[in-house]
Amino acid sequence: MRMNRLTLAAMAAIACALSACATAPKAGPVSVTRFVEPAALASTAGGTFFVETAPGIEMEPDRLSAYKAAVARELTEQGYVESDRANADFLAIVRAETSLNRPGVPRRGPVSVGVGGSTGTYGSGVGLGVGINLGGGGPKETLDTELGVMLRDAQSGATFWEGRAQFSVSANSPLAVSGANATAIADAMFREFPGNNGETIEVRVSQ
């Protein structure tokens, strides 16, 4: 009888844990890839920058502004100084996209909050990751985010640093809100800046 009670207690604990997994908001790690031209980057130390939207399609300005502001904060923390475009040593060109992923439903196009393929030194962008919750109750909706940033010399237009980041969170996560989402993915992109050329890392975030 004692063993049966212990078994039932263990089963109840497992069921509770699975239930928590099914309902608790999830945030995957941020996958970050960076490309660096060390000599050109070194020449910009302490320089001025202007954050610019990558060209290509219409944006949702309010949503995009959160990502541009997050990138500006990260560059400022690296010792750069934000300025107007006319006085900038380099441009930080930002693109960002989000899409709601509903398992079992054909995926539509992303909700665009910026644009611009990476047309400089390092090629074009990357695809979004797909987040799946493996707890009881089946997969849940996720918000998938892709952020791209290119640092370009304001005079020559040459790209000397590029970052690409992908992030997937539960649609009900606090990190699904634009401001928090932008802060999390930009922080991950600029973690241990400038990073190693061509290396992809995973940065875990807390909710």
N, C-alpha and C positions, 0 to 999 in steps of 0.2 A: 504493500500500500504506500509505503514511504517513497519507494522508487517511482510509483505512478504519479504521486503528487509532485515530485521533482521534475518528472518528465512533462507534466502538464504546465508547470511553472515555466520551464524552459521554452516550451512551445508558445506559451502566451507572450514571453519576452521577444521571441523571434517575430511573432505576428505583429507585435507593437512596433518593432524596429522597421519591418517592411512597410507598415502603414505610414510611419514617419517619413520613410524614403519616398513614398508615393505622393505625399502632400507638401513636404518642405520645399521651399524654393531652392533651386540648384544653380550654381555658377561654375562653368568649366574653366580650366586655365586659359589664359590668353596666349595664343600662339603668335610669336613675333619673329620676323625675319628682317635682317638689316644688311645694307650694302654700304660700304665706306670707301672713300678715297682719302686715306690718312693725311697726305701732304696738303691737299686742298682744304680739308676740314681744319687742320692746325692753323692755317692762315686766317681763319675766321674768328679765332679766340677773342671773346669779349666784344665781338662786333654787333651791329644792329641788324634787326630783321623785321620783316613785315609778313603777316599771315594773309595768304591769298587763297581764294577758292579755285580749285582746279576747274578748267573750262569744260564745256561739253553739253550739259543739259540744265534745265531749270531745277532749282533747289527749293527746299523748304527752309527759308532763312532762319526762322526761330530755332529749328532743330539743329541745323548746321552750326549755328553760332556757338552752341555748347561745345562742339568738337574743336572748333577753331580756338575758342578761349582756353580749352584744356591744353592744346598744343602750345599756345603762347605761354601758359604758366610753366610748362615743362622746360621750354627753351630758356625762360627767364631764370629758372632754378639752375640751369647749366651755365649761367653767367652771361648770357646774351641780353641785349637790351632791345625792347620793342620800340619801333619808330614808325613814322609814316613811310609810304612807299618810296617817295623821292629821296629819302635819306637812308634807305636800307642798304646794308652791305649784301644781304642775301634775302631771298624769298622762301618762306615756308608754305609750300603749296599743298593744300589739304583736300582730300576726298574722303567721303564716308558714306556708307550705305547700311541700312538695316532692313531685315525682312523677318516676318512672322512665319515660323515654321509649324504647321499643323500636321502631325503625323496622320497618314492615311488620306490626306487631301492634296491634290496636285498643287505643286508650288507655283505661285504667281511671281511676277517680277518683284524685285526688292523695292522697298520704300526708299526712294533716293533722297539723300541728304547732302549730297555733294557728288562730284564726279571727277573723271579725268583719269584715263589710263596712264600708267607710268611711261611716258614717252621719251624719257631721258636715257641715261646710260644703262639702266638696269632692266628694261623691258616692261611688260605690262603686269596688271594686278593678278591676284589669286582668288580662288573660289571661297565661298563661305563654308564653315564647318557646320555640322548638323549635331545638335544636342539631343540625346535620347535618355529619358529617365527609365531605369530598369527596375524600379520598385513596383509593388503591387498596384494594379489599376491601369497599367499600360503607359505608353509614352505620353508625355505632356507637351503642350505648346512651348516653344522656345523663341526667344528673340535673338537672331543672329546678326552680329555687327562686323563690318569690315572697315578698317581705317587705314588710309595710306597717306604718308607725308614724304614729300621730296624737298630737300634743301638745295636751292639753286643760286649760284652767283648772280647777283642783280645785273651785272654788266655783261658777262659773257653768256649767261643762261645755262652754264654747265652744271649738271647735278653732281654734288659731291657727297651726299648722304641720302639714303632712302630707307624708310621703314614701312613694313606692312604688318598689320595685326588683325587677328580674327578672334572673336569672342562669342560665346553662346551661353545664354542664361535662361532660366525659366521665365515665362512671360509674366508670372506674378512676383518675380524677384524685385527687391528694391533697386537692383542694378539694371533693371529694364527701363528705368526712367532716364530720359536723355542726359540730364546733368550728371547723374551718378555713373551712367554707362560711359559717357565721354571721359570722365575723370579716371575711371578704372582702366580703360583701354589705352589712354594716352600715357598714364603712369607706367603701365607695363611696357609700352613701346620704348619709352625713354629710360627704362631701368638699366643702370650701368652703361649709360650712353658713352661712346657711340656704338659699342658692341663690336663684334668681330664680323668681318666681311663675309657675307653669304651664310652666316650661321643662323639656324632657327632654334629658338629657345621657347620654353613654356613657363609662364609666370602665373602663379596662383594668386587669386584675389580673395579677400574676405568680404562678406556681405554686411 
